[in-house]
């Protein structure tokens, strides 16, 4: 009975993770709009036929680390705030999910770091290839930071649970 409950919670976690990844794709690539595969294929075909357009779009993007972050922090508008903290917040669940799915395996921090960077790089590259956004190295930094933050939050929670569940010894 206990084994079945553990297996069900594992599959529930995997299902929630898949739903999170779908939502992440929808937010980053489609900006909450419907997914239009024919449009995506058309954009990709156009970029394949004219590779210079990818180079042009890459030059319009941000390849200088912390440039956009600095500008957003100086701007202090609500949009600037959302840009910085939204990129972090979107990836916090990724760090949580990866940490929970890996269940205390060695190198979990490194896997979360690399996984967050890889997924962020994939999404930034997809924006470039499909001409639906600009490549921004600061997004890679903020997204990866969000994944690491999620990992740290869940690890702190686990450590807190362990420290409160231990019986205490009282001196008589």
Secondary structure as UniProt FT lines:
FT   HELIX           2..30
FT   TURN            31..32
FT   HELIX           37..49
FT   HELIX           51..60
FT   TURN            65..66
FT   HELIX           67..75
FT   HELIX           78..102
FT   TURN            103..104
FT   TURN            106..107
FT   HELIX           108..129
FT   TURN            130..131
FT   HELIX           137..165
//
